Amino acid sequence: MNAVRQNVILGTALCCVSVSYAVLGLGSVVMNGTASLPHNGYFMLRLSNLHPKGSYVAFEAPSIVAQEFKSLSFVKRVVGIEGDEVTVDGGEVCVDGQCRELLDDLAVKGFSALEAGIIPEGRIAVFGDAPNSLDSRYAAVGLIAEDKIQAVGLPIPVPNWKVVRSWLDQ
């Protein structure tokens, strides 16, 4: 009986290690250095076909700001999926009932509003959680093609990088 119990424990441990290795092999931890998202860290899986509303997606920076962000990915929250409605009313863009105001300083720089309509198949709308985020409300970012999604993730509880740095400086 003891040998059977040991084999079950060993088998369970090996299974857990294998599953953990497989999951970690598909993912990475992303640290947030901006105020456009409310969390300091995200566990991102390299999947593009699973991106429910409320999840966070990483995608290549739009061409209009690609030089500033070089090889960094944008990470934004999914607010609209195929079939959802995008409305534009004056200075506000709404996706599936979630609205964000267009910022005057970005309008002056030539950033126009996303076009109203229904989100087509293979596209999603994303918003940053900060009011001044460059996101799908602007045509320069627009609707993100699913094949451009680099990873999908959820927030993880990690301290802000400034807090970690202060710990290291002590």
C-alpha positions, 0 to 999 in steps of 0.5 A, spaced: 500 500 500 505 504 501 508 503 494 502 504 491 501 511 495 508 513 493 507 511 486 501 516 486 504 521 489 510 521 484 506 520 478 502 526 480 508 531 482 511 529 475 504 531 472 504 537 475 511 539 473 510 537 466 503 541 465 507 547 469 513 547 464 508 546 458 504 552 460 510 556 462 513 554 455 507 558 452 507 564 456 511 570 459 511 575 465 510 582 462 512 588 467 508 594 466 512 601 466 506 605 464 500 608 467 495 606 462 494 599 465 492 598 472 496 592 474 504 592 474 504 585 471 501 580 467 502 573 465 501 572 458 500 566 454 502 566 446 495 565 444 491 569 439 485 565 438 482 566 445 481 573 447 475 574 451 472 581 453 476 583 459 483 579 458 489 583 456 492 582 449 499 584 447 500 587 439 505 590 435 505 598 436 501 602 431 506 604 425 504 612 427 508 611 434 512 605 432 519 609 432 518 611 439 516 604 442 521 600 437 520 593 439 515 594 445 508 591 445 502 595 446 498 591 452 491 593 452 484 590 455 479 587 450 472 591 450 469 589 443 469 583 439 466 580 433 459 583 432 459 588 437 457 595 435 462 601 435 459 608 436 462 615 435 458 621 438 462 628 438 468 627 442 466 620 445 467 613 442 463 607 445 464 600 444 459 595 446 457 600 451 464 602 454 465 609 452 472 613 452 473 621 450 477 623 445 483 627 447 484 634 444 491 634 444 491 628 440 486 630 435 491 636 434 496 631 432 492 628 427 489 622 431 482 621 428 476 617 431 475 610 430 469 609 424 463 607 427 460 600 425 460 593 427 466 590 429 468 585 423 470 577 424 477 577 426 478 583 429 477 586 436 477 593 440 481 594 445 482 600 450 487 602 455 485 603 462 488 610 463 484 616 460 490 618 456 491 611 453 492 610 445 487 605 443 482 603 439 478 609 440 483 612 435 483 610 427 491 610 428 490 604 432 483 601 430 481 595 431 486 589 432 487 583 427 486 577 431 493 574 427 496 580 430 495 578 437 502 576 440 499 574 447 493 574 451 494 575 459 491 576 465 494 581 471 498 578 476 499 581 483 506 584 483 509 590 486 510 596 482 517 596 479 519 603 483 518 599 489 522 593 487 528 598 485 527 601 492 528 594 495 534 593 491 537 600 493 537 598 500 
